[in-house]
Amino acid sequence: MLIKEVAVENFTDIPKQFAAGANRFELCDNLAVGGTTVSKGVMSETMHYAQDNQVPVMAMIRPRGGNFVYNDTELKIMEADLFQAQQLGVDGVVFGALDTDNQLDTDAMEFLIAASGGMQITFHMAFDEIPSDAQLDALAWLSEHDIDRVLTHGGSLDKPIEETLPHLQEIIDWSNGLIKIVPGGGITADNVDEIATNLNVKELHGTKIVLK
């Protein structure tokens, strides 16, 4: 089955998206800045609906827009949000942490992974900020540390996904089946099936991946 993960900012559109064929949700606020953590109320109401309809939910854990370099206070905020997501029954969480050289911040990642309490973990599009020549090592580290999937556009979001497909294929080949690669950014109801076929992937992500 092809998993069509829809990024949603609030609860309002979830029933429509579900009826249109969405079969997983990424719950995040402030999509204009790439997504931040939603409120407890939004997360709670979403989980009531999701559990009633047996649809999985991934919750963005990100305290602010901007870069992915987090200080100790921000990491504590993220830890608290991870605990809240776990308490509310969220299926998985979505986060990423980099250092000032755009390499994986492995200390921050280990801290956040430990706080995730067994929930599924997606490393989000911070992956695309990592230099291409360091992405293979990053994938290896993520797969060795129980990250379930990586969400990636395969390049800068300034480029249409048709231009980043070659690098997406490279990333998929590098993953060697050890970690799921989820293409995102520019995937719509019009091109989702073609991209899934071309890349031979079973999970894709977007805000317009189904028609509502």
N, C-alpha and C positions, 0 to 999 in steps of 0.2 A: 504494500500500500504506500502511495506517495503521501508524505506528510507535508501539509501546507501550513506553515506556522505564520500567523498573522500578528504583527506588532500593533498593539492597541494602547491608546493613551488613557482610557478610562473604561468603566463598565458598559457605558451606554450602547456601544456598537457591537458588543460581544454576541448577543443573541442573533443579530442580523448576520454577522460574519459566520457564526456557527451554522446557521441555516443555509448559508451560501456555499458551505463546504470546507470551512476552516476546521482543521482537526488537531491544532495545537495553538496556544496563544503565548506570545511574549508580552507581558504586562509591564508597561513603562510609561512614565509621565514625560512631558517635555520632549517630544520627538524632534522638535526643531533644533535641539542641541544634541541629538543622538540618543536621547533617553536618559531618564533618571528614575530613582525609586518612587513608586506611587505611595499614597497614604495608606495607613492601616485599614481605613474604611473601604477604600477601593479594592484593596487586596482581599479583605474578608468577604465582601459581597461577590467578587469574582469567583472565589473558591467555593462559595455556596452553590453558585450556578454551575461551575465546572464539575463539581462532584456529583450534582444531580444529573448531569448530562454526560458524565464519564469522558471528559475532554481534559487533557493535561495542560498545565499552566507553568510557564517559566517566568520568573520575576526578575526584572532588572535590578541589580544592586549597584547603584552609582549615586554618590551624594551630591553631585553637581555636574554641570557641563564642563567643557574645556578639555584639558589633557587628562591622562590616565596615571599621573604621578600623584600619589596620595601621601599625606603626612599622617602621623600617628593618630591625631584626633579624627581625621576622616576615616581611617581604618577602624577606629572604635565605633564610629557611626555605622559603617558598613557591617561590622560584626553584630550590632544591635538589630539592624534590619534583617540580617540573615537569621538570627534567632526568631524574630517575629514571623518571617516567612515559614520557617519550620513549624512554629506553633500553629499557624493557620492552615497547615497541610499542603503548602505549595509543593508541586512535584519537582521543580528544579529552579535553579538560580543562574543568573547571567552576570558575569563580571569579568574584569581584566585589570591588571596593574602592571605598569611599566616604570622603568627608571628614567633618569633625565637623558639617557642616550637612546631611548626608545627600545631598550632590551627588556625582556621579562624581568620584573621585580620579583625574584623568586622568594625572598623573605615575606613580602606582602602577600604573594599568592599562597604560600604555605599557611600563613595566618588565616586567610579567608577560606581556604579549603578545609582547614580544621574546624572552622566555625559553621561550615555548611551541614554538618551532621548527617551525612549520607544522602542528601538531596542530589539530584542530577546537577551537573555543572556544565555550563556553556561558557567558553571564553569568547567574548564578543569582538566586535570589529576593531578593537585596539590592536588586534593581530595585524591589521593592514598598516599600522604605524611602524611595525618592526621592519628593519631593512630586509630586503629580499634575501640577501646572503646569510641572514641569521634566522630565517623563518623555519628552515629544516630542523635546526637545533631546538628552536622553540617548540615545534611540534613534538619532538622526541621528549622534551621535558614534560610537556602537558600530558602526553599519553602515559608517561611513567608515574604521574601524580594524580591519576584517576579523574582527569577531565574527560567528560563524555563526548563533547563536540566543540568544534571551532566554527564560529560564524564569520564569514569573510566575503568581501566583495572581490577579492583577488587583485586589488589595487586601489588607487584613490577613487573616492566617490564622485569626483569630477568627471571620471571616465564612464561612459555607458558600459553596462555589463558585457555587451557584445565584444568590447575591446579587451576586457579582462579575462575572457574565457580561457585563453591559452595558459595564463598563469594560474587560474583556478584549477585547471587540469593538472598542472605541475604540483600544486599543493595536495590535490587528491592523491596523486601518485606517490608523493612523499609520505603521506599518512599511512600508506601500506595497509589500510584496513584496521589500524590500531586505534584510530580516533575518527569519529564521524566529522566530515566536512560539510557545512551547511552554507551554500551560496546565498547571498542576500544583497540587497541594494539594486533597485532597478528591475526586480522580478515582478511581473504582473500576471494577471489571469491570461493575458494574451501569449506570453512567452514561457510560462512556467513548465509546460509539458515538454516543449522543445529543449529547453535548457536541461531539464532532468534527464532527458534521453541522451543529449550530447555528452553530458558529464557523467552519466550513469550514477546519479545520486538519488537517494530516496527521501531526502529532507531538504526543503527550501524555505526561504524566509522573505517576507515583504509586507508592506502596508497595503498593497493593492493586489495581493496574490489570489484573491477570490473576488468575484463580482457580487456586490451586495445590493 
